[in-house]
């Protein structure tokens, strides 16, 4: 197989790139190193020789002319590469979503498979589970601040209302009565300490 005889002509060669001069006035050296012109124009460059780019970099201050608040905002944006962010999933959001699904498809019917009843919805709205004291106050329908006298008065009212003997031996009344007794003991212990 014969090879073609190729001749290259200088007329068709790419011209040598022109030497870029240093952008520093009075410097005749080659400008081989780039540096941004300003904070607002980071993609527009000055071209400097090695000596002048070092000098420029020593004097460069990206935050020059910015207030402390602007610097803080800029630093926060830089930590996420200037992209929008939002909180990662949380159990509250999931609980609210499940509650909406349940209400849409199974309103008032049977067991709640997602445990998304009113108590769960209230907890999701509050953003955290209730402490034992908060739960006890909710059971006795008390709002802080209250004193021991108010606690005892509220307890007596609810005991009279929910006592099993006053409700014909009702199981629901008995359970409510137990819950009230427990809530009272929790809150009373708080006053004792």
C-alpha positions as CSV (number, residue, x, y, z in Angstrom):
1,X,0.0,0.0,0.0
2,X,1.5,3.2,-1.1
3,X,1.5,6.2,1.1
4,X,0.6,9.6,-0.2
5,X,3.3,12.1,-0.4
6,X,2.3,15.0,1.8
7,X,3.8,18.3,1.6
8,X,3.0,21.0,4.1
9,X,3.0,24.6,3.1
10,X,3.8,27.5,5.5
11,X,1.0,29.5,4.0
12,X,-1.6,27.2,5.5
13,X,0.0,26.9,9.0
14,X,-1.7,28.4,12.0
15,X,0.0,31.6,12.9
16,X,1.8,31.6,16.2
17,X,-0.3,33.2,18.9
18,X,0.6,36.7,19.6
19,X,2.3,37.2,22.9
20,X,-0.1,38.8,25.4
21,X,1.5,41.7,27.3
22,X,1.2,42.3,31.0
23,X,-1.7,44.6,31.7
24,X,0.4,46.6,34.3
25,X,1.2,49.9,32.7
26,X,4.9,50.2,31.8
27,X,5.6,46.4,31.9
28,X,6.8,44.7,28.7
29,X,6.7,41.2,30.0
30,X,4.4,38.5,28.8
31,X,1.0,38.4,30.6
32,X,0.7,34.7,31.3
33,X,-1.3,34.8,34.5
34,X,-4.9,35.9,34.8
35,X,-6.5,37.7,37.8
36,X,-10.2,38.8,38.1
37,X,-10.8,42.5,37.4
38,X,-13.3,42.9,40.3
39,X,-15.7,41.1,42.6
40,X,-18.6,42.0,40.2
41,X,-16.8,40.8,37.1
42,X,-15.0,37.6,38.2
43,X,-14.9,36.2,34.6
44,X,-13.2,39.3,33.2
45,X,-9.5,39.1,33.7
46,X,-6.4,41.2,33.8
47,X,-3.3,39.4,32.4
48,X,-0.1,39.9,34.4
49,X,3.4,38.6,34.4
50,X,4.4,36.5,37.4
51,X,5.8,39.4,39.4
52,X,2.7,41.6,39.0
53,X,0.1,38.8,39.5
54,X,1.8,38.1,42.8
55,X,1.6,41.8,43.8
56,X,-2.1,41.9,42.6
57,X,-3.0,38.8,44.6
58,X,-1.4,40.2,47.8
59,X,-3.5,43.3,47.5
60,X,-6.7,41.6,46.4
61,X,-9.5,41.7,48.9
62,X,-12.8,40.2,47.7
63,X,-14.7,41.6,50.6
64,X,-13.4,45.2,50.3
65,X,-16.3,47.7,50.6
66,X,-18.7,45.2,52.0
67,X,-20.4,45.5,55.4
68,X,-20.2,42.8,58.0
69,X,-23.8,41.7,57.2
70,X,-23.0,41.5,53.5
71,X,-19.8,39.4,54.2
72,X,-21.8,37.0,56.4
73,X,-24.5,36.6,53.7
74,X,-21.8,36.0,51.1
75,X,-20.0,33.4,53.3
76,X,-23.3,31.6,53.9
77,X,-24.1,31.5,50.2
78,X,-20.7,30.2,49.4
79,X,-21.0,27.3,51.8
80,X,-23.8,25.9,49.6
81,X,-22.3,27.0,46.3
82,X,-24.8,29.7,45.9
83,X,-27.7,27.2,45.5
84,X,-31.1,27.3,47.1
85,X,-31.5,25.1,50.1
86,X,-34.3,23.8,52.2
87,X,-34.5,21.6,55.3
88,X,-34.2,17.9,54.9
89,X,-37.3,15.8,55.6
90,X,-38.6,15.8,59.2
91,X,-40.9,13.5,61.0
92,X,-43.3,16.4,61.5
93,X,-43.8,16.9,57.8
94,X,-44.2,13.2,57.3
95,X,-46.8,13.1,60.1
96,X,-48.7,16.0,58.6
97,X,-48.7,14.4,55.2
98,X,-49.9,11.1,56.5
99,X,-52.6,12.8,58.5
100,X,-53.8,14.5,55.3
101,X,-53.8,11.2,53.4
102,X,-55.7,9.5,56.1
103,X,-58.3,12.3,56.3
104,X,-58.8,12.2,52.5
105,X,-59.4,8.5,52.2
106,X,-60.5,7.1,55.6
107,X,-62.3,9.9,57.3
108,X,-63.9,8.5,60.4
109,X,-63.7,4.9,59.3
110,X,-62.1,2.1,61.4
111,X,-58.6,2.2,62.8
112,X,-56.2,4.9,61.9
113,X,-53.3,3.0,60.2
114,X,-51.0,6.0,60.2
115,X,-51.7,7.0,63.9
116,X,-52.6,10.4,62.5
117,X,-55.4,11.3,64.9
118,X,-55.9,14.6,66.6
119,X,-53.2,14.0,69.2
120,X,-50.7,13.2,66.5
121,X,-51.7,16.3,64.6
122,X,-51.4,18.5,67.6
123,X,-48.0,17.1,68.3
124,X,-46.9,17.7,64.7
125,X,-48.2,21.3,65.0
126,X,-46.2,21.8,68.2
127,X,-43.1,20.4,66.6
128,X,-42.1,18.0,69.4
129,X,-43.7,15.3,71.6
130,X,-45.3,16.6,74.8
131,X,-43.4,16.2,78.1
132,X,-45.1,14.3,80.9
133,X,-46.0,17.5,82.7
134,X,-47.4,19.1,79.5
135,X,-49.5,16.0,78.9
136,X,-50.7,16.1,82.4
137,X,-51.7,19.8,82.1
138,X,-53.5,19.0,78.9
139,X,-55.4,16.1,80.6
140,X,-56.5,18.4,83.5
141,X,-57.1,21.3,81.0
142,X,-54.8,23.6,82.9
143,X,-52.6,26.3,81.4
144,X,-49.4,27.6,83.2
145,X,-48.9,29.3,85.5
146,X,-51.1,27.8,88.1
147,X,-50.7,27.1,91.8
148,X,-51.4,24.0,94.0
149,X,-54.8,25.4,95.0
150,X,-55.9,25.7,91.4
151,X,-54.6,22.2,90.6
152,X,-56.6,20.7,93.5
153,X,-59.7,22.5,92.5
154,X,-59.5,21.4,88.9
155,X,-58.7,17.8,90.0
156,X,-61.8,17.7,92.3
157,X,-64.0,19.0,89.5
158,X,-62.8,16.4,87.0
159,X,-62.9,13.5,89.5
160,X,-66.6,14.3,90.3
161,X,-67.4,14.5,86.6
162,X,-65.6,11.3,85.5
163,X,-65.9,9.0,88.6
164,X,-67.1,5.5,87.5
165,X,-69.7,5.5,90.2
166,X,-71.2,8.8,88.9
167,X,-71.2,7.3,85.4
168,X,-72.9,3.9,86.0
169,X,-69.6,2.0,86.1
170,X,-68.7,3.0,82.5
171,X,-65.3,1.6,81.3
172,X,-64.5,4.8,79.4
173,X,-65.2,6.9,82.6
174,X,-63.0,4.5,84.6
175,X,-60.1,4.9,82.1
176,X,-60.5,8.7,82.0
177,X,-60.6,8.6,85.9
178,X,-57.2,6.7,85.9
179,X,-55.7,9.2,83.5
180,X,-56.9,12.1,85.6
181,X,-55.4,10.5,88.8
182,X,-52.1,10.0,87.0
183,X,-52.0,13.5,85.6
184,X,-52.7,14.9,89.1
185,X,-50.0,12.9,90.7
186,X,-47.4,14.1,88.1
187,X,-48.3,17.7,88.6
188,X,-48.5,17.4,92.4
189,X,-45.0,15.9,92.4
190,X,-43.8,19.0,90.6
191,X,-45.0,21.2,93.5
192,X,-43.4,18.9,96.1
193,X,-39.9,19.2,94.6
